[in-house]
């Protein structure tokens, strides 16, 4: 059964317990219906229960949005179930991101290509699929989760850093290309552990078991609030969240 089509829809692609759910709650609070998409649907029931408790209507879909075919199929299903998509948050995390990290001093072309193909290429696939109806209506927004190594040199991120830089410039350039179209493209550039996320949980559990500090963190609700401000103001392409500089 298709839900009421009188409200806007946000698709959260790469939905997780940290920033993905924070985006869902923040936009849901503004009356958006929420479509949650992630590789596995095992946690979707819990996510939807959280949203329902806050009065947010939602649907969930299991799909690997880094796969172009699955991405388009998910977007089609969301549109059929909820109506036209107004906003997309694209923040999938590759399950082998850490394994693909190679120091730049030893990385070859293949090492640099792997993260690029799992991040930038799917982002372009998303734009190709989601942007045309937004342009036709002259409204909407596309948000992307990025990394601080796209802004400043972070050698410890090795072969992942060129991908962060490429995604950032792709989104900033897209933002300029969409100027005066009514559609916003924006990037949330994240430097630090996002609270409540899976990576944050892993660090916290490791610190509890073996001792040692937990790195400084970012509040996903604050990041989502900044995204909402970007959506409303439509005067900027980027917000940067950086615990590393703040800690120095």
C-alpha positions as a Markdown table, in Angstrom:
| # | Residue | x | y | z |
|---|---|---|---|---|
| 1 | Unk | 0.0 | 0.0 | 0.0 |
| 2 | Unk | 1.4 | 3.4 | -0.9 |
| 3 | Unk | 1.6 | 5.9 | 1.9 |
| 4 | Unk | 0.2 | 9.4 | 1.8 |
| 5 | Unk | 1.9 | 11.5 | -0.9 |
| 6 | Unk | 1.3 | 14.9 | 0.8 |
| 7 | Unk | 4.7 | 15.1 | 2.5 |
| 8 | Unk | 8.3 | 15.0 | 1.3 |
| 9 | Unk | 10.5 | 11.9 | 1.2 |
| 10 | Unk | 14.1 | 11.4 | 2.3 |
| 11 | Unk | 16.0 | 8.3 | 1.2 |
| 12 | Unk | 18.8 | 7.5 | 3.6 |
| 13 | Unk | 21.2 | 5.3 | 1.6 |
| 14 | Unk | 23.7 | 3.5 | 3.9 |
| 15 | Unk | 21.4 | 3.6 | 6.9 |
| 16 | Unk | 23.2 | 2.9 | 10.2 |
| 17 | Unk | 22.7 | 3.7 | 13.9 |
| 18 | Unk | 24.9 | 6.8 | 13.8 |
| 19 | Unk | 24.6 | 9.5 | 11.2 |
| 20 | Unk | 22.1 | 7.6 | 9.0 |
| 21 | Unk | 19.5 | 7.4 | 11.7 |
| 22 | Unk | 20.3 | 10.9 | 12.9 |
| 23 | Unk | 19.4 | 12.2 | 9.4 |
| 24 | Unk | 16.3 | 10.1 | 9.4 |
| 25 | Unk | 15.1 | 11.5 | 12.7 |
| 26 | Unk | 16.0 | 15.1 | 11.9 |
| 27 | Unk | 14.2 | 15.2 | 8.5 |
| 28 | Unk | 11.4 | 13.1 | 9.9 |
| 29 | Unk | 10.9 | 15.7 | 12.6 |
| 30 | Unk | 10.2 | 18.2 | 9.8 |
| 31 | Unk | 7.5 | 16.0 | 8.3 |
| 32 | Unk | 9.5 | 13.9 | 5.9 |
| 33 | Unk | 8.7 | 10.2 | 5.3 |
| 34 | Unk | 11.9 | 8.2 | 5.6 |
| 35 | Unk | 13.2 | 5.4 | 3.4 |
| 36 | Unk | 16.0 | 3.5 | 5.0 |
| 37 | Unk | 18.4 | 1.5 | 2.7 |
| 38 | Unk | 21.3 | -0.7 | 3.7 |
| 39 | Unk | 23.0 | -3.9 | 2.6 |
| 40 | Unk | 21.3 | -5.9 | 5.3 |
| 41 | Unk | 17.8 | -5.6 | 6.7 |
| 42 | Unk | 18.6 | -7.2 | 10.0 |
| 43 | Unk | 18.4 | -3.9 | 12.0 |
| 44 | Unk | 15.6 | -2.3 | 10.0 |
| 45 | Unk | 12.8 | -3.3 | 12.3 |
| 46 | Unk | 14.5 | -1.7 | 15.2 |
| 47 | Unk | 15.2 | 1.5 | 13.3 |
| 48 | Unk | 11.6 | 1.8 | 12.1 |
| 49 | Unk | 10.4 | 1.2 | 15.7 |
| 50 | Unk | 12.6 | 4.1 | 16.8 |
| 51 | Unk | 11.2 | 6.4 | 14.1 |
| 52 | Unk | 7.6 | 5.3 | 14.8 |
| 53 | Unk | 8.0 | 6.2 | 18.4 |
| 54 | Unk | 8.8 | 9.7 | 17.3 |
| 55 | Unk | 5.9 | 9.8 | 14.9 |
| 56 | Unk | 7.9 | 9.4 | 11.7 |
| 57 | Unk | 6.6 | 7.1 | 9.0 |
| 58 | Unk | 9.2 | 5.0 | 7.3 |
| 59 | Unk | 9.9 | 2.1 | 5.0 |
| 60 | Unk | 13.1 | 0.0 | 4.8 |
| 61 | Unk | 14.8 | -1.8 | 1.9 |
| 62 | Unk | 17.8 | -4.1 | 1.8 |
| 63 | Unk | 20.1 | -3.2 | -1.1 |
| 64 | Unk | 23.8 | -2.6 | -1.8 |
| 65 | Unk | 23.6 | 1.0 | -3.1 |
| 66 | Unk | 27.2 | 0.8 | -4.3 |
| 67 | Unk | 25.8 | -1.5 | -7.0 |
| 68 | Unk | 24.2 | 0.5 | -9.7 |
| 69 | Unk | 21.5 | -2.0 | -10.5 |
| 70 | Unk | 20.5 | -2.5 | -6.9 |
| 71 | Unk | 20.6 | 1.3 | -6.4 |
| 72 | Unk | 18.2 | 2.1 | -9.2 |
| 73 | Unk | 15.9 | -0.7 | -8.1 |
| 74 | Unk | 15.8 | 0.6 | -4.5 |
| 75 | Unk | 15.0 | 4.1 | -5.7 |
| 76 | Unk | 12.2 | 2.8 | -7.9 |
| 77 | Unk | 10.7 | 0.9 | -5.0 |
| 78 | Unk | 10.9 | 3.9 | -2.7 |
| 79 | Unk | 9.1 | 6.0 | -5.3 |
| 80 | Unk | 6.4 | 3.4 | -5.8 |
| 81 | Unk | 5.9 | 3.0 | -2.0 |
| 82 | Unk | 6.3 | 6.6 | -0.7 |
| 83 | Unk | 6.1 | 8.9 | -3.7 |
| 84 | Unk | 8.7 | 11.2 | -5.3 |
| 85 | Unk | 12.0 | 11.4 | -3.5 |
| 86 | Unk | 12.8 | 15.0 | -2.4 |
| 87 | Unk | 16.1 | 14.4 | -0.6 |
| 88 | Unk | 18.8 | 11.7 | -0.6 |
| 89 | Unk | 21.6 | 11.2 | 2.0 |
| 90 | Unk | 24.3 | 9.0 | 0.5 |
| 91 | Unk | 26.7 | 7.6 | 3.1 |
| 92 | Unk | 27.3 | 3.9 | 2.6 |
| 93 | Unk | 30.5 | 2.5 | 4.2 |
| 94 | Unk | 32.3 | -0.2 | 2.4 |
| 95 | Unk | 32.6 | -3.3 | 4.6 |
| 96 | Unk | 36.2 | -3.7 | 3.5 |
| 97 | Unk | 37.2 | -0.1 | 3.7 |
| 98 | Unk | 39.9 | -0.7 | 6.3 |
| 99 | Unk | 41.3 | -3.7 | 4.4 |
| 100 | Unk | 41.7 | -1.6 | 1.2 |
| 101 | Unk | 43.8 | 1.1 | 3.0 |
| 102 | Unk | 47.4 | 1.0 | 1.6 |
| 103 | Unk | 50.1 | 3.6 | 2.5 |
| 104 | Unk | 50.5 | 6.1 | -0.3 |
| 105 | Unk | 54.2 | 5.4 | -0.3 |
| 106 | Unk | 53.5 | 1.9 | -1.5 |
| 107 | Unk | 50.1 | 2.2 | -3.2 |
| 108 | Unk | 49.8 | 1.4 | -6.9 |
| 109 | Unk | 47.0 | 2.3 | -9.3 |
| 110 | Unk | 44.9 | -0.6 | -8.2 |
| 111 | Unk | 45.1 | 0.3 | -4.6 |
| 112 | Unk | 43.9 | 3.9 | -5.3 |
| 113 | Unk | 41.2 | 2.7 | -7.7 |
| 114 | Unk | 39.5 | 0.3 | -5.3 |
| 115 | Unk | 38.1 | 2.9 | -2.9 |
| 116 | Unk | 37.4 | 5.2 | -5.8 |
| 117 | Unk | 35.2 | 2.6 | -7.4 |
| 118 | Unk | 33.3 | 1.9 | -4.2 |
| 119 | Unk | 32.6 | 5.5 | -3.3 |
| 120 | Unk | 32.8 | 8.0 | -6.2 |
| 121 | Unk | 31.4 | 5.8 | -9.0 |
| 122 | Unk | 28.3 | 4.9 | -6.9 |
| 123 | Unk | 27.9 | 8.6 | -6.0 |
| 124 | Unk | 27.8 | 9.3 | -9.7 |
| 125 | Unk | 25.4 | 6.5 | -10.3 |
| 126 | Unk | 23.1 | 8.0 | -7.6 |
| 127 | Unk | 23.2 | 11.4 | -9.3 |
| 128 | Unk | 22.4 | 9.9 | -12.7 |
| 129 | Unk | 19.4 | 8.1 | -11.2 |
| 130 | Unk | 18.0 | 10.6 | -8.7 |
| 131 | Unk | 18.8 | 14.0 | -10.2 |
| 132 | Unk | 16.6 | 14.1 | -13.3 |
| 133 | Unk | 13.2 | 14.0 | -11.4 |
| 134 | Unk | 14.6 | 16.6 | -9.0 |
| 135 | Unk | 15.5 | 18.9 | -11.8 |
| 136 | Unk | 12.1 | 18.4 | -13.4 |
| 137 | Unk | 10.4 | 19.6 | -10.2 |
| 138 | Unk | 13.0 | 22.3 | -9.5 |
| 139 | Unk | 13.5 | 21.3 | -5.9 |
| 140 | Unk | 15.2 | 18.7 | -3.6 |
| 141 | Unk | 18.6 | 18.0 | -2.3 |
| 142 | Unk | 21.4 | 15.4 | -2.5 |
| 143 | Unk | 23.7 | 15.1 | 0.5 |
| 144 | Unk | 26.9 | 13.0 | 0.6 |
| 145 | Unk | 29.0 | 11.9 | 3.6 |
| 146 | Unk | 32.7 | 12.7 | 3.0 |
| 147 | Unk | 35.9 | 12.5 | 4.9 |
| 148 | Unk | 38.3 | 15.2 | 6.2 |
| 149 | Unk | 41.2 | 13.7 | 4.2 |
| 150 | Unk | 39.5 | 15.3 | 1.2 |
| 151 | Unk | 40.2 | 18.7 | 2.8 |
| 152 | Unk | 43.6 | 18.4 | 4.4 |
| 153 | Unk | 46.5 | 15.9 | 4.1 |
| 154 | Unk | 46.0 | 12.9 | 6.4 |
| 155 | Unk | 48.8 | 10.4 | 5.5 |
| 156 | Unk | 47.4 | 7.8 | 7.9 |
| 157 | Unk | 44.4 | 7.3 | 5.6 |
| 158 | Unk | 46.7 | 6.4 | 2.7 |
| 159 | Unk | 45.0 | 5.2 | -0.4 |
| 160 | Unk | 41.6 | 6.3 | 0.9 |
| 161 | Unk | 42.5 | 10.0 | 0.9 |
| 162 | Unk | 42.4 | 10.5 | -2.9 |
| 163 | Unk | 38.9 | 9.1 | -3.0 |
| 164 | Unk | 37.8 | 11.5 | -0.2 |
| 165 | Unk | 39.2 | 14.4 | -2.2 |
| 166 | Unk | 37.6 | 13.3 | -5.4 |
| 167 | Unk | 34.2 | 12.9 | -3.8 |
| 168 | Unk | 34.4 | 16.3 | -2.2 |
| 169 | Unk | 35.3 | 18.0 | -5.5 |
| 170 | Unk | 32.7 | 16.1 | -7.4 |
| 171 | Unk | 30.0 | 17.3 | -5.0 |
| 172 | Unk | 31.3 | 20.9 | -4.8 |
| 173 | Unk | 31.4 | 21.0 | -8.6 |
| 174 | Unk | 27.9 | 19.5 | -8.9 |
| 175 | Unk | 26.7 | 22.2 | -6.4 |
| 176 | Unk | 27.9 | 24.9 | -8.8 |
| 177 | Unk | 26.4 | 23.1 | -11.8 |
| 178 | Unk | 23.0 | 23.1 | -10.1 |
| 179 | Unk | 23.1 | 26.7 | -9.1 |
| 180 | Unk | 19.7 | 28.4 | -9.8 |
| 181 | Unk | 18.1 | 25.0 | -10.5 |
| 182 | Unk | 16.4 | 24.7 | -7.2 |
| 183 | Unk | 18.3 | 21.5 | -6.3 |
| 184 | Unk | 21.0 | 21.5 | -3.7 |
| 185 | Unk | 24.1 | 19.2 | -3.7 |
| 186 | Unk | 26.0 | 19.3 | -0.4 |
| 187 | Unk | 28.7 | 17.3 | 1.4 |
| 188 | Unk | 29.1 | 16.7 | 5.1 |
| 189 | Unk | 32.8 | 16.4 | 5.6 |
| 190 | Unk | 33.5 | 14.4 | 8.7 |
| 191 | Unk | 36.7 | 14.3 | 10.6 |
| 192 | Unk | 36.3 | 12.1 | 13.7 |
| 193 | Unk | 34.3 | 9.1 | 15.1 |
| 194 | Unk | 30.6 | 9.6 | 14.8 |
| 195 | Unk | 28.9 | 8.7 | 18.0 |
| 196 | Unk | 26.4 | 5.7 | 18.0 |
| 197 | Unk | 27.9 | 4.4 | 14.7 |
| 198 | Unk | 29.3 | 1.0 | 14.3 |
| 199 | Unk | 32.9 | 2.1 | 14.1 |
| 200 | Unk | 32.4 | 4.2 | 17.3 |
| 201 | Unk | 30.9 | 1.1 | 19.0 |
| 202 | Unk | 33.9 | -1.0 | 17.9 |
| 203 | Unk | 36.4 | 1.5 | 19.3 |
| 204 | Unk | 34.5 | 1.8 | 22.6 |
| 205 | Unk | 34.3 | -1.9 | 23.1 |
| 206 | Unk | 38.0 | -2.3 | 22.3 |
| 207 | Unk | 38.9 | 0.4 | 24.8 |
| 208 | Unk | 36.7 | -1.2 | 27.5 |
| 209 | Unk | 38.2 | -4.6 | 26.9 |
| 210 | Unk | 41.9 | -3.6 | 26.5 |
| 211 | Unk | 42.1 | -0.2 | 28.2 |
| 212 | Unk | 43.2 | 3.0 | 26.5 |
| 213 | Unk | 41.3 | 6.2 | 25.4 |
| 214 | Unk | 38.4 | 6.5 | 23.0 |
| 215 | Unk | 39.1 | 9.1 | 20.4 |
| 216 | Unk | 37.2 | 12.4 | 20.3 |
| 217 | Unk | 33.8 | 12.0 | 18.8 |
| 218 | Unk | 31.2 | 13.9 | 16.8 |
| 219 | Unk | 27.5 | 14.1 | 17.7 |
| 220 | Unk | 25.5 | 12.8 | 14.7 |
| 221 | Unk | 22.5 | 14.9 | 15.8 |
| 222 | Unk | 24.6 | 18.0 | 15.3 |
| 223 | Unk | 25.7 | 16.9 | 11.9 |
| 224 | Unk | 22.1 | 16.1 | 10.9 |
| 225 | Unk | 21.0 | 19.5 | 12.2 |
| 226 | Unk | 23.7 | 21.2 | 10.0 |
| 227 | Unk | 22.4 | 19.2 | 7.0 |
| 228 | Unk | 18.9 | 20.5 | 7.7 |
| 229 | Unk | 20.2 | 24.0 | 7.9 |
| 230 | Unk | 21.9 | 23.6 | 4.6 |
| 231 | Unk | 18.6 | 22.3 | 3.2 |
| 232 | Unk | 16.7 | 25.3 | 4.4 |
| 233 | Unk | 19.3 | 28.0 | 3.7 |
| 234 | Unk | 20.6 | 26.7 | 0.3 |
| 235 | Unk | 23.6 | 29.0 | 0.5 |
| 236 | Unk | 26.5 | 26.6 | 0.9 |
| 237 | Unk | 27.8 | 23.3 | -0.4 |
| 238 | Unk | 29.7 | 22.0 | 2.6 |
| 239 | Unk | 29.8 | 21.7 | 6.3 |
| 240 | Unk | 33.0 | 20.5 | 7.9 |
| 241 | Unk | 33.1 | 18.6 | 11.3 |
| 242 | Unk | 36.7 | 18.3 | 12.6 |
| 243 | Unk | 37.6 | 17.0 | 16.1 |
| 244 | Unk | 41.3 | 16.8 | 15.1 |
| 245 | Unk | 41.8 | 20.5 | 14.7 |
| 246 | Unk | 39.6 | 21.2 | 17.7 |
| 247 | Unk | 41.8 | 19.0 | 19.9 |
| 248 | Unk | 45.0 | 20.7 | 19.0 |
